Amino acid sequence: MDILADSPKSEQDRRLTEYVYERLLTRLNEHTSIMSQQLSVSGLARELEVSRTPVVMALMHLENERLVKRDGTGRWCAVSPGRKDIEEIFELKQLIEPYAARVAAERIAPEDGDKLLAAVSKMEDHAAKGNVQEWLVADGHFHGILFDLVDNERMTRLFVRSSNQMHKLASSKMVLELRMKTACPAHRAIAEAVVAGDSELAAKCAADDLLELRDYVLRFLEDVVVPLLGEEY
């Protein structure tokens, strides 16, 4: 039975579009190759057992977020951020993430501190074992704890959106191999500052970590992606 059958058509369409959007976003995030990923509207509709309409609407939403685009033939494909995109994304992240670390340090409770340090320990453990997907989950949990303490839904959505836009490059194998090594000590420094209630140090550690990631992603773009795929990839 269709669980949406009794919903008003507009509400049903909205929920279907949200469902397709989340599924497509998961697929894009799991596809870590820097090569373009082709997306078939008909194929996705069949796979998700929906009509073409919510698929197209979800793709249009992802297009607005610069996660997909239509090529010269009108076909949809996933895209990676260019240099200007990366610089804009990190400008936004530099406003959001150090602020989140600062506020978290001001509001942290002992039980939250335990969770934050536990998340870092999991990151370190998975990094040592080379468990990329598990490391990404622990990293997401770390940031989730910080943003729960901030308790600002709009800011959380901006953080998630900016992270999704970065995912294509930042989750490539070459970037992740270095990221897992450098992010663990950086995240432990952030966590320890937050737990200690040192808001200024927490914000500085978060800002320094972002600058390091930004520089590495830009070098990866220029040294690997552009030579492989060209200036317009």
Backbone hydrogen bonds in HBPLUS format (Angstrom, degrees):
<---DONOR---> <-ACCEPTOR-->    atom                        ^
c    i                          cat <-CA-CA->   ^        H-A-AA   ^      H-
h    n   atom  resd res      DA  || num        DHA   H-A  angle D-A-AA Bond
n    s   type  num  typ     dist DA aas  dist angle  dist       angle   num
A0005-ALA N   A0002-ASP O   3.13 MM   3  5.30 168.4  2.14 112.7 115.6     1
A0007-SER N   A0004-LEU O   3.03 MM   3  5.34 158.9  2.07 112.4 119.2     2
A0011-GLU N   A0008-PRO O   3.01 MM   3  5.23 114.2  2.46 102.8 118.7     3
A0012-GLN N   A0008-PRO O   2.78 MM   4  6.02 157.5  1.83 159.0 166.9     4
A0013-ASP N   A0009-LYS O   2.83 MM   4  6.03 160.1  1.87 152.1 156.9     5
A0014-ARG N   A0010-SER O   3.01 MM   4  6.21 155.9  2.07 142.0 148.6     6
A0015-ARG N   A0011-GLU O   2.96 MM   4  6.15 163.3  1.98 150.4 154.5     7
A0016-LEU N   A0012-GLN O   2.92 MM   4  6.08 157.0  1.97 149.5 156.1     8
A0017-THR N   A0013-ASP O   2.91 MM   4  6.07 159.0  1.95 147.7 153.6     9
A0018-GLU N   A0014-ARG O   2.93 MM   4  6.18 157.7  1.98 148.4 154.5    10
A0019-TYR N   A0015-ARG O   2.91 MM   4  6.09 156.2  1.96 144.2 151.0    11
A0020-VAL N   A0016-LEU O   2.89 MM   4  6.15 165.3  1.91 153.9 157.0    12
A0021-TYR N   A0017-THR O   2.81 MM   4  5.95 159.0  1.86 148.0 154.8    13
A0022-GLU N   A0018-GLU O   2.96 MM   4  6.16 163.6  1.98 151.1 154.2    14
A0023-ARG N   A0019-TYR O   3.05 MM   4  6.30 157.9  2.10 147.5 153.8    15
A0024-LEU N   A0020-VAL O   2.85 MM   4  6.04 161.8  1.88 155.4 160.2    16
A0025-LEU N   A0021-TYR O   2.85 MM   4  6.01 156.5  1.91 149.5 156.7    17
A0026-THR N   A0022-GLU O   2.99 MM   4  6.16 156.6  2.05 144.2 150.0    18
A0027-ARG N   A0023-ARG O   3.03 MM   4  6.29 156.1  2.09 143.6 150.2    19
A0028-LEU N   A0024-LEU O   2.87 MM   4  6.14 162.5  1.90 154.2 158.3    20
A0029-ASN N   A0025-LEU O   2.96 MM   4  6.14 157.4  2.01 147.7 153.9    21
A0030-GLU N   A0026-THR O   2.95 MM   4  6.14 139.3  2.12 144.2 155.2    22
A0031-HIS N   A0027-ARG O   3.08 MM   4  6.24 128.5  2.36 141.8 154.5    23
A0031-HIS N   A0028-LEU O   3.28 MM   3  5.21 139.5  2.45  93.9 105.0    24
A0078-ALA N   A0037-GLN O   2.77 MM  41  5.03 157.8  1.82 143.1 149.8    25
A0039-LEU N   A0076-TRP O   2.99 MM  37  5.27 164.3  2.01 141.7 137.2    26
A0044-LEU N   A0040-SER O   2.83 MM   4  5.95 160.9  1.87 151.2 156.3    27
A0045-ALA N   A0041-VAL O   2.91 MM   4  6.07 155.8  1.97 147.3 154.4    28
A0046-ARG N   A0042-SER O   2.99 MM   4  6.26 158.3  2.04 149.5 154.7    29
A0047-GLU N   A0043-GLY O   2.96 MM   4  6.13 163.9  1.99 147.7 152.6    30
A0048-LEU N   A0044-LEU O   2.88 MM   4  5.97 160.3  1.92 151.6 156.0    31
A0049-GLU N   A0045-ALA O   2.87 MM   4  5.66 112.3  2.34 133.1 148.3    32
A0050-VAL N   A0045-ALA O   3.02 MM   5  5.07 159.0  2.07 141.1 147.2    33
A0049-GLU N   A0046-ARG O   3.27 MM   3  4.97 147.4  2.39  93.5 103.0    34
A0056-VAL N   A0052-ARG O   2.91 MM   4  6.18 162.2  1.95 162.2 166.9    35
A0057-MET N   A0053-THR O   2.94 MM   4  6.18 164.5  1.96 157.7 162.4    36
A0058-ALA N   A0054-PRO O   2.91 MM   4  5.95 156.0  1.97 139.5 145.9    37
A0059-LEU N   A0055-VAL O   2.91 MM   4  6.13 157.6  1.96 148.8 155.3    38
A0060-MET N   A0056-VAL O   2.90 MM   4  6.12 151.6  1.98 147.8 155.6    39
A0061-HIS N   A0057-MET O   3.06 MM   4  6.33 148.4  2.16 142.1 150.3    40
A0062-LEU N   A0058-ALA O   2.95 MM   4  6.27 155.5  2.01 147.9 154.8    41
A0063-GLU N   A0059-LEU O   2.76 MM   4  5.98 140.8  1.91 141.9 153.9    42
A0064-ASN N   A0060-MET O   3.04 MM   4  6.33 148.4  2.14 140.9 148.0    43
A0065-GLU N   A0061-HIS O   3.27 MM   4  6.60 133.5  2.50 135.0 147.0    44
A0065-GLU N   A0062-LEU O   3.14 MM   3  4.99 129.9  2.40  90.4 103.9    45
A0067-LEU N   A0062-LEU O   2.94 MM   5  5.34 170.9  1.95 157.2 154.5    46
A0066-ARG N   A0063-GLU O   2.96 MM   3  4.91 159.7  2.01 105.8 110.2    47
A0079-VAL N   A0067-LEU O   3.13 MM  12  5.63 158.1  2.18 133.6 131.9    48
A0069-LYS N   A0077-CYS O   2.89 MM   8  5.63 150.4  1.98 156.2 165.9    49
A0077-CYS N   A0069-LYS O   2.87 MM   8  5.63 147.0  1.98 160.4 170.8    50
A0071-ASP N   A0075-ARG O   2.79 MM   4  5.49 155.9  1.85 154.7 158.8    51
A0074-GLY N   A0071-ASP O   2.96 MM   3  5.26 163.9  1.98 114.9 119.9    52
A0086-ILE N   A0082-GLY O   2.89 MM   4  6.16 161.6  1.93 157.6 162.8    53
A0087-GLU N   A0083-ARG O   2.93 MM   4  6.21 165.1  1.95 156.4 159.9    54
A0088-GLU N   A0084-LYS O   2.96 MM   4  6.15 161.1  2.00 150.2 155.4    55
A0089-ILE N   A0085-ASP O   2.81 MM   4  6.00 160.1  1.84 153.5 159.6    56
A0090-PHE N   A0086-ILE O   2.94 MM   4  6.14 163.7  1.96 153.5 157.3    57
A0091-GLU N   A0087-GLU O   2.97 MM   4  6.14 143.6  2.11 140.2 150.4    58
A0092-LEU N   A0088-GLU O   3.09 MM   4  6.38 155.7  2.15 147.1 152.6    59
A0093-LYS N   A0089-ILE O   2.86 MM   4  6.18 159.7  1.90 148.5 154.9    60
A0094-GLN N   A0090-PHE O   2.83 MM   4  5.88 146.7  1.94 140.8 148.8    61
A0095-LEU N   A0092-LEU O   3.02 MM   3  5.26 139.0  2.20 102.1 113.9    62
A0096-ILE N   A0092-LEU O   3.10 MM   4  6.39 148.5  2.20 147.1 156.3    63
A0097-GLU N   A0093-LYS O   2.89 MM   4  5.66 154.8  1.95 147.4 153.6    64
A0100-ALA N   A0096-ILE O   2.88 MM   4  6.14 154.3  1.95 151.2 159.4    65
A0101-ALA N   A0097-GLU O   2.98 MM   4  6.24 158.3  2.02 151.6 156.8    66
A0102-ARG N   A0098-PRO O   2.91 MM   4  6.14 154.2  1.98 145.5 152.8    67
A0103-VAL N   A0099-TYR O   2.90 MM   4  6.16 169.6  1.91 160.2 161.6    68
A0104-ALA N   A0100-ALA O   2.89 MM   4  5.96 159.8  1.93 147.1 153.6    69
A0105-ALA N   A0101-ALA O   3.04 MM   4  6.19 152.2  2.12 142.1 148.7    70
A0106-GLU N   A0102-ARG O   3.23 MM   4  6.56 138.0  2.42 139.0 150.1    71
A0106-GLU N   A0103-VAL O   3.02 MM   3  5.07 127.1  2.30  96.4 110.7    72
A0107-ARG N   A0103-VAL O   3.06 MM   4  6.32 130.7  2.31 143.6 157.2    73
A0107-ARG N   A0104-ALA O   3.12 MM   3  5.12 134.9  2.34  95.4 107.9    74
A0108-ILE N   A0104-ALA O   2.82 MM   4  5.53 123.3  2.15 152.5 161.9    75
A0112-ASP N   A0109-ALA O   2.95 MM   3  5.21 120.9  2.31 105.6 121.1    76
A0113-GLY N   A0109-ALA O   2.90 MM   4  6.21 154.6  1.97 158.2 166.7    77
A0114-ASP N   A0110-PRO O   3.01 MM   4  6.32 152.0  2.09 148.5 155.5    78
A0115-LYS N   A0111-GLU O   3.17 MM   4  6.42 154.5  2.24 139.5 145.7    79
A0116-LEU N   A0112-ASP O   2.90 MM   4  6.17 156.9  1.96 150.2 156.7    80
A0117-LEU N   A0113-GLY O   2.99 MM   4  6.18 167.4  2.01 152.9 155.6    81
A0118-ALA N   A0114-ASP O   2.93 MM   4  6.04 148.5  2.03 141.5 151.0    82
A0119-ALA N   A0115-LYS O   2.93 MM   4  6.16 148.3  2.03 144.9 152.8    83
A0120-VAL N   A0116-LEU O   3.15 MM   4  6.49 152.9  2.22 145.0 151.7    84
A0121-SER N   A0117-LEU O   2.98 MM   4  6.24 155.9  2.04 144.9 151.6    85
A0122-LYS N   A0118-ALA O   2.99 MM   4  6.27 151.5  2.08 145.8 153.0    86
A0123-MET N   A0119-ALA O   2.99 MM   4  6.30 152.8  2.07 143.9 151.5    87
A0124-GLU N   A0120-VAL O   2.90 MM   4  6.21 160.3  1.94 154.7 159.5    88
A0125-ASP N   A0121-SER O   2.93 MM   4  6.14 156.7  1.98 145.8 152.4    89
A0126-HIS N   A0122-LYS O   2.91 MM   4  6.08 168.8  1.92 154.9 157.4    90
A0127-ALA N   A0123-MET O   2.86 MM   4  5.97 152.0  1.94 147.0 155.5    91
A0128-ALA N   A0124-GLU O   3.02 MM   4  6.16 157.2  2.07 144.9 150.4    92
A0129-LYS N   A0125-ASP O   3.17 MM   4  6.42 141.7  2.33 140.1 150.2    93
A0130-GLY N   A0126-HIS O   2.87 MM   4  5.88 112.8  2.33 135.9 152.4    94
A0131-ASN N   A0126-HIS O   2.84 MM   5  4.90 150.7  1.92 147.9 148.9    95
A0130-GLY N   A0127-ALA O   3.17 MM   3  4.97 147.5  2.29  94.4 104.2    96
A0135-TRP N   A0131-ASN O   2.89 MM   4  5.98 148.5  1.99 147.2 157.0    97
A0136-LEU N   A0132-VAL O   2.92 MM   4  6.24 154.5  1.99 153.9 160.8    98
A0137-VAL N   A0133-GLN O   3.05 MM   4  6.35 152.3  2.13 145.8 153.0    99
A0138-ALA N   A0134-GLU O   3.01 MM   4  6.29 159.8  2.05 147.7 152.7   100
A0139-ASP N   A0135-TRP O   2.86 MM   4  6.08 153.5  1.93 149.0 157.0   101
A0140-GLY N   A0136-LEU O   2.89 MM   4  6.11 155.9  1.94 145.3 151.7   102
A0141-HIS N   A0137-VAL O   2.91 MM   4  6.20 149.0  2.01 145.2 154.2   103
A0142-PHE N   A0138-ALA O   2.93 MM   4  6.18 151.8  2.01 145.6 152.9   104
A0143-HIS N   A0139-ASP O   3.13 MM   4  6.48 165.7  2.15 154.4 155.7   105
A0144-GLY N   A0140-GLY O   2.86 MM   4  5.99 145.6  1.97 140.6 151.5   106
A0145-ILE N   A0141-HIS O   3.01 MM   4  6.26 149.6  2.11 148.9 154.3   107
A0146-LEU N   A0142-PHE O   3.33 MM   4  6.73 159.0  2.38 145.8 150.6   108
A0147-PHE N   A0143-HIS O   2.96 MM   4  6.21 168.3  1.98 156.0 158.5   109
A0148-ASP N   A0144-GLY O   2.89 MM   4  5.97 140.4  2.05 141.1 151.9   110
A0149-LEU N   A0145-ILE O   3.21 MM   4  6.45 147.2  2.32 142.2 149.6   111
A0149-LEU N   A0146-LEU O   3.13 MM   3  5.29 123.9  2.46  96.9 110.4   112
A0150-VAL N   A0146-LEU O   3.14 MM   4  6.55 142.2  2.29 139.8 150.7   113
A0151-ASP N   A0147-PHE O   3.01 MM   4  6.18 152.0  2.09 141.3 148.0   114
A0156-THR N   A0152-ASN O   2.95 MM   4  6.21 156.4  2.00 153.9 161.5   115
A0157-ARG N   A0153-GLU O   2.92 MM   4  6.16 156.5  1.97 149.7 155.4   116
A0158-LEU N   A0154-ARG O   3.02 MM   4  6.32 153.3  2.10 145.0 152.1   117
A0159-PHE N   A0155-MET O   2.94 MM   4  6.21 155.8  2.00 148.2 154.8   118
A0160-VAL N   A0156-THR O   2.90 MM   4  6.17 165.2  1.93 154.8 158.2   119
A0161-ARG N   A0157-ARG O   2.87 MM   4  5.99 163.4  1.89 148.7 153.8   120
A0162-SER N   A0158-LEU O   2.92 MM   4  6.05 165.8  1.94 149.4 153.3   121
A0163-SER N   A0159-PHE O   2.93 MM   4  6.08 154.3  2.00 148.0 155.7   122
A0164-ASN N   A0160-VAL O   2.87 MM   4  6.10 154.4  1.94 149.7 156.6   123
A0165-GLN N   A0161-ARG O   3.03 MM   4  6.29 155.3  2.09 148.5 154.8   124
A0166-MET N   A0162-SER O   3.15 MM   4  6.37 138.1  2.34 137.2 147.6   125
A0166-MET N   A0163-SER O   3.18 MM   3  5.12 127.2  2.48  92.6 106.1   126
A0167-HIS N   A0163-SER O   3.05 MM   4  6.06 125.1  2.36 139.6 153.8   127
A0167-HIS N   A0164-ASN O   3.20 MM   3  5.07 140.0  2.37  94.8 106.1   128
A0170-ALA N   A0166-MET O   2.90 MM   4  5.80 166.9  1.92 169.1 164.6   129
A0171-SER N   A0167-HIS O   2.87 MM   4  5.36 142.2  2.01 143.3 145.9   130
A0172-SER N   A0169-LEU O   3.14 MM   3  5.43 168.3  2.15 112.7 115.9   131
A0176-LEU N   A0172-SER O   2.91 MM   4  6.08 170.7  1.92 166.0 169.2   132
A0177-GLU N   A0173-LYS O   2.99 MM   4  6.10 155.8  2.05 150.4 155.7   133
A0179-ARG N   A0175-VAL O   2.77 MM   4  5.91 163.4  1.80 153.5 159.1   134
A0180-MET N   A0176-LEU O   2.85 MM   4  5.81 166.8  1.86 154.2 153.9   135
A0181-LYS N   A0178-LEU O   2.98 MM   3  5.27 126.4  2.28 102.8 117.2   136
A0182-THR N   A0178-LEU O   2.99 MM   4  6.31 160.0  2.03 159.6 165.4   137
A0183-ALA N   A0179-ARG O   2.74 MM   4  5.50 158.9  1.79 152.0 158.0   138
A0186-ALA N   A0182-THR O   3.43 MM   4  6.51 157.0  2.48 142.0 148.4   139
A0187-HIS N   A0183-ALA O   2.68 MM   4  5.77 161.2  1.71 156.9 161.3   140
A0188-ARG N   A0184-CYS O   2.89 MM   4  6.08 151.5  1.98 148.5 156.8   141
A0189-ALA N   A0185-PRO O   2.99 MM   4  6.14 152.4  2.06 140.8 147.9   142
A0190-ILE N   A0186-ALA O   3.02 MM   4  6.33 153.6  2.09 144.1 151.4   143
A0191-ALA N   A0187-HIS O   2.84 MM   4  6.02 168.2  1.85 148.8 152.3   144
A0192-GLU N   A0188-ARG O   2.86 MM   4  5.98 166.1  1.88 151.6 155.2   145
A0193-ALA N   A0189-ALA O   3.07 MM   4  6.16 154.1  2.13 141.2 148.1   146
A0194-VAL N   A0190-ILE O   2.87 MM   4  6.13 158.7  1.92 153.9 160.4   147
A0195-VAL N   A0191-ALA O   2.84 MM   4  6.05 170.1  1.85 157.2 159.6   148
A0196-ALA N   A0192-GLU O   2.97 MM   4  6.03 145.7  2.09 136.0 145.4   149
A0198-ASP N   A0193-ALA O   2.92 MM   5  5.18 147.6  2.03 161.8 158.7   150
A0197-GLY N   A0194-VAL O   2.91 MM   3  5.06 150.4  2.00 103.5 113.2   151
A0202-ALA N   A0198-ASP O   2.99 MM   4  6.14 159.3  2.03 152.6 159.2   152
A0203-ALA N   A0199-SER O   3.02 MM   4  6.19 160.2  2.06 146.6 151.2   153
A0204-LYS N   A0200-GLU O   2.97 MM   4  6.20 157.4  2.02 146.2 152.8   154
A0205-CYS N   A0201-LEU O   2.90 MM   4  6.08 163.0  1.93 154.7 158.6   155
A0206-ALA N   A0202-ALA O   3.08 MM   4  6.27 157.3  2.13 146.3 152.3   156
A0207-ALA N   A0203-ALA O   2.95 MM   4  6.16 158.0  2.00 148.5 154.5   157
A0208-ASP N   A0204-LYS O   2.88 MM   4  6.06 163.4  1.91 154.3 158.6   158
A0209-ASP N   A0205-CYS O   3.03 MM   4  6.16 156.5  2.08 143.9 150.1   159
A0210-LEU N   A0206-ALA O   3.11 MM   4  6.34 156.6  2.17 146.1 151.9   160
A0211-LEU N   A0207-ALA O   3.03 MM   4  6.30 155.9  2.09 150.3 156.6   161
A0212-GLU N   A0208-ASP O   3.10 MM   4  6.33 158.2  2.15 148.3 153.6   162
A0213-LEU N   A0209-ASP O   3.03 MM   4  6.29 161.7  2.07 149.3 154.3   163
A0214-ARG N   A0210-LEU O   2.80 MM   4  5.94 164.1  1.83 152.3 157.2   164
A0215-ASP N   A0211-LEU O   3.01 MM   4  6.17 168.3  2.03 149.8 152.3   165
A0216-TYR N   A0212-GLU O   3.11 MM   4  6.31 157.9  2.16 145.6 151.6   166
A0217-VAL N   A0213-LEU O   2.91 MM   4  6.08 164.6  1.93 157.5 161.6   167
A0218-LEU N   A0214-ARG O   2.98 MM   4  6.17 161.6  2.01 154.5 159.3   168
A0219-ARG N   A0215-ASP O   3.04 MM   4  6.23 153.8  2.11 142.4 149.5   169
A0220-PHE N   A0216-TYR O   2.89 MM   4  6.11 158.3  1.93 149.7 156.1   170
A0221-LEU N   A0217-VAL O   2.88 MM   4  6.11 152.7  1.96 145.5 153.2   171
A0222-GLU N   A0218-LEU O   3.02 MM   4  6.24 163.2  2.05 148.4 151.9   172
A0223-ASP N   A0219-ARG O   2.75 MM   4  5.77 158.2  1.80 153.3 159.9   173
A0224-VAL N   A0220-PHE O   2.91 MM   4  5.40 150.3  2.00 138.1 144.3   174
A0225-VAL N   A0220-PHE O   3.26 MM   5  6.71 158.4  2.31 147.0 153.4   175
A0226-VAL N   A0221-LEU O   2.92 MM   5  6.11 167.4  1.93 175.5 174.1   176
A0228-LEU N   A0224-VAL O   3.15 MM   4  6.13 144.2  2.29 139.3 149.0   177
A0229-LEU N   A0225-VAL O   2.76 MM   4  5.84 170.4  1.77 165.5 167.9   178
A0230-GLY N   A0226-VAL O   2.64 MM   4  4.53 142.1  1.78 130.9 138.0   179
